[in-house]
Amino acid sequence: MKFTKWIITGLLMSSLCLTTTQVSNAETNNSIHNESIYDLYVDRYFNKLGTNDYEVNPKDPNAFAGGDFLGVLEKMTHIKDMGFTTISIGPVFSTESYDGKRILDFEELERHFGTTEEFNELLDESHKKDMKIMVEFPLNNFSDQHIWSTDNKKSDWVLSTENGQMQLDLTNNDVQQALIDTIVKFAETYKIDGVKLSELEGAPTAFINDLIAAVKEVRDPMYVIALEESEANFDLDYSEQQMIDFRDTFKNTDLPSESISSTNEDSLVMVDNLLTERITYHSAVENMFPPTRIKMAIGTILTLPGVPYMTYGTEIAMNGQKPQDSHQIMNFRVDEELIEYLKDMASIRTKSEAMRTGKMELLENKDGYAVYKRSSDEETFYVVVNNTSETKRIDLSSDEIGEDKELLGLFESDIVRATDDGSYRLVLDREIVEVYQVKDDTGLNSAYIAAMVIAYLLFMLFLIIVWRKGKQRRVDEEKSK
């Protein structure tokens, strides 16, 4: 009866949206802690225009494939539907490489990606959809044909030009100022909402802090992050080990799950990124079903403190161990059930201050089974992560939950009330993440009853329509004889 269950869950989710007190916070408060980030390369996402396809070859993993700015815009609704609020795109400057990192000239946009007008259209339309755009800026390892490399006056800027790359001396004051000026000018020219810095090796922390401060002066908000470990004043903290721990927790069942207790509100929380192996690769090595692994991992990440960060293609279980494999051209033949799940889970986070920035209390966490409380002054949720191979149960006391309360399961359509001994018994099947909202016990739950009635009425209507069509088909067959 999946049809009935989906109807009930949808109505209960709608009830949550109506009753949550902090609905507008994420939409009005420009804080990176209210964001969730979806990361992609423009070239690998969607090819909207053929007019900018200069010598593209989608069959060559090292060549340009044709993705462009308007392609990202075309598929922005897909990203928004999954609940993400910020799109991080790779470098957009004139470049030799599809990932944008072999930069030739900061003064020009890459012609494969589109024109200035098209980039501005992407930015303008994203803001109309309440989405933000973050652009990656590498600080080093540009093309050895970069205009700075061919300028004799800048010869002392360059440490080496090997393997087609120019490596800059990031301790050089002139280099530092040139990079600051470049990024600030770009941010002033285009209404971007954030910067993801990369290629930080060799960059003094003081220089990175000066750059962060300068670009934040352009407008508010202007988020600045990096997917490299640094002591600089980034808006969020990235930990390579934490990412690996999350990946290793969710690549299979019954695995150590200390990663679930390792985040705080300043964490970038992810299971992979564009420079690592995909979680799908690791789950496949474990002979596990990737969509379920992804559902468990991303579902958990969306309920933890910190800012969720997901790599494009995760929603289609994109595989890959090396960049040539993991930077595939995106296809949009998605698992609709997985998309709906991500959308519903992200909706809870977006509409709930408790889930975004509230307190977390860990009640149990061992080998894939975790129970934790997310709360604020206005609302309380209990999250149960059963990433194990068997059904699990936990009994919570009324001292924990409160008197005269009920727990509303938002995905499994479950309502839990106190037993005779005053405990609340939560039973969850294997490989499921469930979110329980604490509500006052009203006896018969009107929302649930309404959901049941509507679901069965719709189901009966469906049966009547099928029966009538079948009857009409038989009549038509009789007439044709």
N, C-alpha and C positions, 0 to 999 in steps of 0.2 A: 504494500500500500504506500509506495513512495510518493505517489501523487498526493494523497491525503496528508502525509507527513510534511511535504513541502508547503502545502497551503497553510497548515497549522503553524509551522515555523515562521513563514513569512508574516503572518498576522501577529505572532508574538513579537517578532522583531520590530514590526510597526508600533506595537504597544510600547516597546522599549524606547523607540525614538520619541514617542509622545510624552513619556513619563520621565525621561532623564532630564535633570534640572540644568545641566550645563551644556545644552545642545549647541549653542552658538559660539562657545569658547574657541574651538579649533578654527572656526571660520573667520573670527574677528581678531584674535590675538596673534600677532606676528612673532611667534617664537618658534625656533627650530624644533622645540620639544613637542610641538603640535603637528609636525610634518611626518610624512612617510615617503621614502625616496625610491624611485624606480630608475635604474641605471641602464644606459644603452649607448651604442655607437650609431651615429646617424646613418652611415653607409650600410649598416647591416639590418636596419629596421624595416623600412618600406619605401619602395620606389614609386613615387607618385608621378614624376615627370620623366619623359624620355629625352627632352631637349638638353638635359645636362649629363647625359650618359656618354662621356668621352672615353672611348676605349675601355668600357667596362667588360668584365668577364665573370659572371656569377659562378662559373664552374671552377675558377681558380681561387683557392682560399687566401691567397696573398694579394689578389687584385681588388680594385674597386668593384662593388656589386651593384651600385646604382641608387642606394638609399639617399634621401634628400630631406631638406627642412620641411617641405610640404608633405612628405610622407609621414614624418613624425606628427604633424598636425592632423593628417587624415586619420591616424590611428590613436589620437589622444583620448578619444572617448573610451577606447579599450582600457587604457591605463587608468583613467578616472573611475571607470566602472569597478575596477579592482580595489578602489579605495585609496590609491596613491595620490599625494598632493603635490609632489615635486618630481620633476623629470631631470635627471642628470644626464647630460649629453657629452660626448667626447670633444676634443679640441675641434674648432670649426675654421681654423685659419688655413691658408694655402699650404698644402702638404703633399708629400710623396706617398703617404701610406693611408690605407682605408681607415685606420684608427685615429688619424689626425695628428699623430705624435712626431712624425718626421717633418716638422714645420719648416717652410721655406720663407714665409713673409707674414709677419703679424698684421701688416697693413691691408691684407686682402683676405676675403673669405674664400674657402675652397670651392672652386667652380663646380665640382661634382655635387656638392651639397646644395647649391643654389645661390641666389643673388641676395644683395643687401635687402631689397624689398621683400623677398620671400622669408628671410630670417626675421625681419621686423614683423611680418604677418604671423609667423609662428609665435613670437613673443606676445603680440597684441591679443591673439586669439586665446592663448593659454591663460592670460590674465582675465579675459572675459569668462573663462570656464573655472575661475578660481584655482588655477594651477600655477605653479612656479617653474621657472627654467633655471637650472644651474649648469654652468659651462666649465669643462676641465681646462686647466692651464698647466702644462708641463713647464718646469723651471729650467730644464736642461735636456741634453741629448736630442737636439734638433737635427735636421738634415745638414750634411756637410756642404750643401749648396745654399744654405740660409744666407740671406743678404748680409748678415753680420759677419759671416765667415769670409765673404768676398770683399769686405771693406778693410783696406789696409790700415786705416786709422784705428781699427778695433782689433788689431792682431794680438794685443796683450790681453784681450778678453778670452781668448781661446786656449784651452789646455791641450786639446787634441782633436784631430779629425780622422777617426779610424772606423772601419766597417760602415762607412756611409753616414756616420753620426758626428756632429760637432758637440764637443763637451766644453762648456763654459766654466770659467773660474768664478764660482759663486761667492768667493770672498772678496772679489774685486768690487770696489765701491761704485764704479761706473756701470758695471754689469747689474748690480743690485738696483741702481736708480733707473736704468733702462727697463728692467723687468717691471718695476713698480709703475713707471710711467706708462708702459704698454698696457698693463692690466687695468689701471685706472682709466686710461683713455677708452679702452674697449667698453668698460662698464658705464662710462659716461655717454658713449655713443649709442649703446644698445641697452634696453631696459631689462637686463638680466637680473635675477633674484639671488644669485649665489655663484660661488666659485669653488671648484674642487681642485686643489693644488696637487700636483704629482711631480715625480722626479726630484725629490727633496734632498737626495744624497749630496753632501758637500755644502748645503746651504746653512749658514749660521742661524741659530734660533732667533737672534736679535733681528736679523734681516727679515725672516719670515714674519715676525711680529710687526715690524714696520710695514710690510706689505699688507698684512691683514688689516691693520689700523687704517691704512690709506684707502683701501678698497671699500671699507665699511663707511668711510666718510662720504661716499658717492650717494648712497640712498639707504633708507631703512624700510624693510629689512634687506640686508645683504649677508647671506650666510656664507661662511668659509669653512670648509672641511678638507680632510685629506684621508686617503686610504693607506697611509703610511704612518708608522709610529713616530711621534715627535713631541718635544717639550713645548712647542709653540702654542699660542693662545687660540687654537681652533675652537669652533663652537661645540664640537663633539670629540670624544675620545675614540680612537681606533686601536683595537688590539688584535694582532695577527693570531695570537694563541687563543683568544676568546672565540674568534671565527672558526678556527680549527676544532675547538672543543664542541661548538654547536654542531658543526658538520658531523663530527664523530658520534655525537649523541643520537642524531636522527638518521644516520645512514642505515640503521637497523634497529630492531627492538631490543629491550632488556640490556641496554648499554649504560655505562656510568653517565649520570645526568647532572653533574655538578655545575655545568654551564648554565643551567636554568637559574641558579642563584648568583651568577657572576656579574649581572648587569646593574647599572644604575641609570638615572635619568639622563646622564651625559654620554651614554654609550651609543656607538653606532652598532646596531645588532644585525648580524647577517650570517649566512651559511656558506657563501662564496662571493666572488666578485669577478670582474672581467679579466683579472690577471691570475686567477687560480683555477684549479679543476672544479668542474661543476659538481654539486651535490648528487646530481643524477648519476654521474660517473661512479661515485663511491657507493651509492645504493645498488647500482647494477652489479658492481664487483661483489656485493654481498648477496646477490640474487634476490633482491627485494623489489617490490613494485614501486617504481619511482613516483607516480602521482600520490600515492598514500604517504610516502616519505616526505614529499613536498608539503602536503596538507598538514602533516604533523609539525614540521619544522616552522613553516611560515605562520600557521595558526598559533603556535606557541610564542613566536617572536612578537606577534601583534598584541599579545596580552602582557608582555613584560615591560618593565621600565626601560627607557631608552628610545631611540629612533630607529624604526624598521628600515632596512635597506635591502632591496631585491634586484637581482640582475635580470635583464630582459631575457625572455625565453624560459625562465624557470617555470612559468605557468603552462608551458607545453613540454616540460621535462626535457629541455635541451641538454644534450650530453656533450662531453668533451673533456679531455685531459690537457691538451695543449691549445694555445690560442687559435691555431688554424682549425681546430675541431670545435672549440667552444664559442667561437665568434661566427656562428652560422647565420645565414640569412633567416630572419624571423618569418615563420609562417603562422597564420592565425587560425589554424584548425585546432581550437582549444577544447579542452574538456569543460563543457558548460557547468557541470556540477562543481568542479574545482573552482571555476571563476565565481560562481554564486557563493561558494563557501568563503573565498577570500573577500568578496564584497561584503558579506554579512559580518565577518569577523572585523574587517577594517571599519565598518560602520559603527560597531560597538566602541572601538577605540576613538574614532573621530568625535562621537557624540558624548563620550564619557571622560570627564576630567580625571576621575579616579583611575581609569585605565591608562591615561596618557602620563599623568604626573603625580598620581596619588601614591600613598604609601604601599609597600609590599611587605607581607608577612608570610614567610615560608612555613608551612605546617608539616609537610612531608616531602621527601625527595630521595628516592633510591632507585637506581638502575632503571630509569625511564618512567617511573611513576612519581608524579609531583602534584602537590596540592598547595595552592597559595592564595592569599587574600589580597585584593587590590581595593583600596578604600580612600575616600575623602570625607569631608564633613557631611556631604549630602547623600552619598551612595556607597554601597559595598557590593563587591563581586567576589565569588570564589571560582578559581580556575582549577580544573582537574585535567592533568595531562597524563593519559594512559598510553605511553609509548612502550607497552610491554606486549607479550604474547598471550596474555590471559585477562579475564575479567577481574577488575579490582574494586575493592570496597573500602570506604572510610566512614566512620561514625563521628560526627561533630556534635559537641554538646551544646545545650541551650545557653550555657555560659559563653560559648564562642559565638553562636549565631544571634542570640537574643531571644527574649520571650515573645510568644505570639507572632512568629515570623514564618515565612515559607520561602523556599528556594525555587526560583523559576529557571529551569534549564532552557537556554535560548536556542540550542541546536537539536537536542534529542527530544524536545517538546515534553520535558519531564517536570512535574511539580512535586517537590519534596516537602512534607510537613513533619513535625515532630512526632516520634513514636511515643508509646505509653511511658517509656522511661525518660522522655525529654530529649532524646538524641535525634539527629538528622542523618539519615543513612544515604550516602551517595554511592551508587553502584554504576560503574561505567565499563562498557565493553572494551576490548582491546583496540589499540590504534585509533583513539578518538581524543580530541580536545574538546572539552565542554566548559561553557561559562554559565555559572549560576548567579542570578541577580537576587539579592536579598530584598524581600518585600514584606509588608504587613500581611498577616494571614487573614484573608477575607472570607474564609470558608470556601464556598463554591467560587471558582475562579471564572469571572465573567468573560475575560478575554479568551481563556482556553475553551470555554463552552461555546462561545461565538465562533471560534476557529473551527471547532469540531462540526458544528451545525453547518457552517458555510462549506466546509470541505466535503461533507457527505451530500449536501444539496448539489454541489457542483458535480460530484461523482455520479449521483443519480441522473442528473441532467445529461451527462456524458453517455450513460447507458441508454437513456431514452433516445438520444439522437442516433446512436449506433443502431438501436433496434429499428427505428423508423427508416433509416437508410437501407437497412437490410430488407425490411418489408417492401419498400419501394422497388428495390432491385429485383426482388422475386416477382413482383407484379409486372415489371417491365420485361422480365424474361418470359413470363407467361404470354404476354401480348405479342412478343416477337416470334412465338412458335407458330 
